[in-house]
């Protein structure tokens, strides 16, 4: 326990007065805090001294003085961190610490002894949350990771390349990880309402990617999969056990599960996760985040700002791991409107799989770049009994099986608005084999009694698009105009 006298507090208060002149590099007027004897939790051993020197070899002293912190208030690294390094070494309270810090600082051509002395003495041991050596080691680990993974973003002599149409045609085509469904690189989503079976379907898809040749008939390229299971953690082990029992196979070694809490909004956590994935030999595969909501606590999904942060972090994770990032997400209150949240999310995705629940479950390629939208397959959940619990009740989980009966069944709309709109369109189509999109909008508008009159056209257009995406309506362009019909 450190005893702080009133003289010490007066000294601290007196030294907090600001200099009237702006500080220059290493010579600024830094507050001088009382020197208190503290005991470091890091021993001054040969091994720890070597560790510190190795870390200092990674970080450059030829940077700005900074404010004494490695990170700003948003959690992003500060480029100017010289003072933060000095203070983190001072926190060790080693007899050799000052000399190590001085020798490191002297590598800068701007080194001045007086500036160093002021900075060293200014470390505030009575600060409520003082910087420690852990912050230095964390920043160095990030720098090492960035250096080790430069191959993901090779340096270019030019930032932008202006390609001719001939050069563009010579570029290699995009590769598929599940042909026609998921690209080998990019961002994708698998979404659906609660209890639709989307997490079971996502797990079945990932097991196929790890070692199978096909998934629902689509060709698969085998890749490692890292599954971030943030929702339903307790049932994840049962899900794996059920798959192993049903397939009479052990779970493949290139599947790794993460059940630790993960915050997508924190850039340092994204970098740390990517580092673990790449260093474990799981790079250039698939990273699944189940679910986006659990990975971004406190986010307003309808906010363009919050969703923009989530998208940028997803893109960073994808760039660092070099493969595909797949998010599991929910629909909103109106399932016909698709992905929950701001529309910028859908725009940022390279592929989008929509899951429909109920008695007849199915998944639909709602969007895929360079592929065919609208392809749908049925599936069902088979219950697998795994044993008995301590009360003698059965322990169960589910596995996914294709439901071929849906091949011969026309899809039915879901939701009151879609059902009413579909009926209105079919009534009109009794008089003509086809109708234009604008005619279908006019037919739907009278059914939207709870929608404001000036908003009914846009709402009707959204419903028509949902009916087309869901396979309820067929569509085409005829005479430069969109038309629809029912098979």
Secondary structure as UniProt FT lines:
FT   HELIX           6..14
FT   TURN            15..16
FT   TURN            25..27
FT   HELIX           46..56
FT   TURN            57..58
FT   TURN            73..74
FT   HELIX           82..90
FT   TURN            91..92
FT   TURN            95..96
FT   HELIX           97..105
FT   TURN            106..107
FT   TURN            109..110
FT   HELIX           113..121
FT   TURN            125..126
FT   TURN            128..129
FT   HELIX           133..148
FT   HELIX           150..153
FT   HELIX           165..170
FT   STRAND          176..178
FT   TURN            179..181
FT   STRAND          182..183
FT   STRAND          186..192
FT   TURN            194..195
FT   HELIX           198..211
FT   STRAND          214..215
FT   TURN            216..217
FT   STRAND          218..220
FT   STRAND          225..229
FT   HELIX           233..235
FT   HELIX           236..247
FT   TURN            253..254
FT   STRAND          255..258
FT   TURN            264..265
FT   HELIX           267..279
FT   TURN            280..281
FT   TURN            283..284
FT   STRAND          286..290
FT   HELIX           292..295
FT   TURN            297..298
FT   TURN            301..302
FT   HELIX           304..321
FT   STRAND          324..331
FT   HELIX           335..337
FT   HELIX           344..348
FT   STRAND          351..356
FT   STRAND          361..368
FT   TURN            369..370
FT   TURN            373..374
FT   STRAND          376..388
FT   TURN            390..391
FT   STRAND          394..402
FT   HELIX           404..408
FT   HELIX           416..429
FT   STRAND          435..436
FT   HELIX           437..445
FT   TURN            446..447
FT   TURN            449..450
FT   HELIX           453..455
FT   HELIX           456..469
FT   TURN            470..471
FT   STRAND          474..478
FT   TURN            479..480
FT   STRAND          481..485
//
